[in-house]
Amino acid sequence: MNAVTSILHTLEPHPFQLLNTEKILEMLPRPVLVVGSDGLVVYANKASEVSFGAFPGGTVHALFTGLGTDLPDTSCAPVSVTSIHSGESFDAAFVSFDDGQYLVDLRPASQNQGIAIKTDVDELTGLAKRNALLSHLSSALSNGSKSSSIAVHCLDLDRFKMVNDTLGHATGDLLLKKVADRLKAACRKSDVVARLGGDEFVILQHDVDDLAAAEKLASRIVNLVGRTYVLNGHTINIGASVGVAFGADALQPDDLLRNSDLALYEAKKAGRGRYRMFESGMDALLLGRREMEIDLRRALALKQFKLNYQPFLDVSTKRVDGFEALLRWEHPVKGNIPPLSFISLAEENGLIVKIGEWVLRTACLEAMSWPNDMIVAVNVSPLQFKADTLLETVASALRHSGLPAHRLEIEITEGALLDDTDNVIQTLNAMRALGVRISMDDFGTGYSSLSYLQKFPFNKLKIDRSFVACEDADSEAILRSIASLGTSLGMSITAEGVETAEQLARIRGERCTHVQGYLTGRPMGTDQIPAFLAQHIL
């Protein structure tokens, strides 16, 4: 009988001797080791790996203080030892086997005092938790030059929140377990797989000889996690974004985790479902991003934003029907910052909701000074729909400004409809009931735009400028088809980005009802609108 098989007889006698011994040991909540007479670890169960980094081939003296040079006499009472990595104290009982090996049964010293022990194993997935991961990282980084042979993979699950929201947390928990199984299958036994919370996982990869080895594991993770799951009769498709950092890139565990998290951010920004390796320049990007976020909050508080307005004209009557509100940021030091430089960041940190509210209120107030029934069009971010306050904000802006509802046009993109179509359409119908006009911006660039026309009757479709600028046959056909479809459904059709007389002539021949672009009017401040209206010519 070998040492591992004998452990069950020593620890927990069980009548069912045919059970898989090693599997049972792996399930034990407390650490169990088998060591040779020379002090080398022969076997370490999962709890011991997680608690203090034990692994076959290591020495028991490198794991604990209080052992002395020789292993304890097995006839003595359990000895008190302290983990070098976690600092936790254990009562270690040494039991010898016929082959000269020892069983080491470790029980936390505080357990005998009735004190609750905080486990370092995640209850849901059986993976290591943060403290255990940091312990492993500290140990790996303390090995000096060997730290370059480790890599940290930080990953988030793409579209996991949607699973929780639509199928419930029970299915979400089951999915997390399946993901944990796939991550363990992708790694070697010497690697450490941890769950830090929610859908955030970290893998500590050992023995990384070169960049290719880390990239190979990262690619395998993206591939395995991204494969289809079938849970409780549901077919589920998620993905994983991974950021990778090397031990040589950092001196402290927190630095290594931060670097891998920076790489993860870049992977998400690049489109998710992929991996990115940490590069030194990412530190500067993070610093710039944080400075921009601080500046954005300050800009909102100090009213550094302003609105410019670009006219859209009726092609047949040559009349200005209204203006689209365009956000501008006048930074006191950096000057004018274009929207493309800060809108995505404002959406990431949630500031877009407050900024969007300011845009709506300001646009409605300033539009009250325009003559006749001119319309003001305001772009709305998908994040404003998710905040569930958009309808209230629109109603409040109309009420406080006195602007008639039919003079406000809300512009949305397909992105607003993708995540929660039913809720968004319900909100749009409520705004339509107020009398507000609704238009779809950048029509023709998404995947499902046509299906949305069946679900919601938009007042206007805005054809993306890319179809106006191109003069090839395909663009001509798409432009003509969109214009014909929209007019047949009773919608206005605006061609965006018209910059030349040739483009305008082409638009006139394609049944578009309105035109917008530099040719017919550049963005302008509200104080410039009266002069423009006095002299505009189509």
ABEGO torsion letter per residue (X at the ends): XBAAAAAAAAABBBABAABBAAAAAAABABBBBBBBAAGBBABBBAAAAAAAGBBBGBBAAAABBGAEABBBBAABBBBBBBBAAAGBBBBBBBBBBAAGBBBBBBBBAAAAAGBBBBBABBAAAGBBBAAAAAAAAAAAAAAEAAAAABBBBBBBBBGAAAAAAAAEAAAAAAAAAAAAAAAAAABBAABBBBBAEEABBBBBBBGBABAAAAAAAAAAAAAAAABBBBBGGBBBBBBBBBBBBBAAABABAAAAAAAAAAAAAAAAAAGEGBBBBBBAAAAAAAAAAAAAAAAAAAAAAAGABBBBBBBBBBAAAGBBAEBBBBBBBBBAAAEBBBAAAAAAAAAAAGAAAAAAAAAAAAAAAAAAABBEABBBBBBBBAAAAAAGAAAAAAAAAAAAAGBBAAABBBBBBAAAAAABAAAAAAAAAAAAAAGBBBBBBGBGABAAAAAAAAABBBABBBBBAAAAABABAAAAAAAAAAAAAAAAAGBBBBBBGBABAAAAAAAAAAGBABBBEAAAEBBBBAAAAAAAAAABBX
